[in-house]
Amino acid sequence: MMQRLGAIFLFYKPFFLWSMAINILILFANPYILPTIITKLLLTFFVWYLVHETSANRKLIFYKNLEISTWRLFSTLFLIDIAITITFLLLMKAFV
């Protein structure tokens, strides 16, 4: 279980900086939680499409070998991203 979660974090690592940049843009544009969750959901679908349709699809073979389905990978990716985003937004609202 921990090995799978670690593998999912490795998949999320390259997207983390992009996610934080989007979090900052969301903070300035519309810092409410529900539109942020919807935006992150749409971006997760975009990343899924990007990975699925490009040569990055080969990365998914590693996760399939660990018995992590594409659905589980991206849903966990979304949940991790939402947790980080909501924490970031709440901290920024409290201190800014």
N, C-alpha and C positions, 0 to 999 in steps of 0.2 A: 504494500500500500504506500509506504513512504517513498519507495523507489519510483513508483508511478507519479506521485505528487512532485517529486524532484525533477522528473523528466518533463512534466507539464510546466514547471517553473523555468526550465531550460528553454522550452519552446516560447515562453512569454518574454524572456530576457531581451531579445532584439526589438520587441514591440514596446518595451517599457518607456523608452525616451519619447517615442511618438505619442504614447498614451498620456504622458505628463505634459507634453506640448499641447495636446488637445484639451487636457484638463485646464490649463492656463487660459486657452481661448474660450472655453466654456465659462470659466470664472468671470471673464470680462463681458461676455455676450449675454448669458442667461444662467445665473448660478443656482437655479432651482433643481431639485433632485430628480423629479420625474422626467423633465425634458432631457436631463443628462443621461439617465438610464436608457431612454429611447435612442438617443444619439449613440451611446456606446453599443447598444444592441445592433444598430444599423452598421456601425463600423466593424463589429465582430463578423457580421454577415459579409461585409466587403473583404475582410481579411481571409475568411473562409473561401470566398470566390477567388481571390487572388492566389491563394495557395493551391487551390484545387485546379485552376486553369493554367498555371505556369509550371515551370520546371521545379518549383519548390514542392510540388506534389511528391517528389521522391523522399522528402523529409518525413512524410507521413508513414512511410514503411517502417521506420524505427519505432514509432508509437504503436503501430499495428503489431509489431513483434513483441511489444510489452503488453499486448492485449488491451490497449487503450483505443477505443473506437474514435472516429473522427467527431462524432456527436459529443462524446464525453470530453474529448480534448478541448473543443471549442466552447462547450458549455462551462467547463471548469475555468477556462481562460476568461470567459465573460464574467463569471462570479468573482474571480480574483481581481479583475480590472474594476468591477463595480465596487468591491470593498475598498480598494485603494482610492478610487475616485470619490466616493462618499466621505471617506475619512479626510481626504484632501479638502473637499468643499466645506465640510464642517469646521475644520481647523482654520481655513481661510476666513470663513464667516465670523468665527469667534475672535480672531486676532486682527481683522482688517475692518 
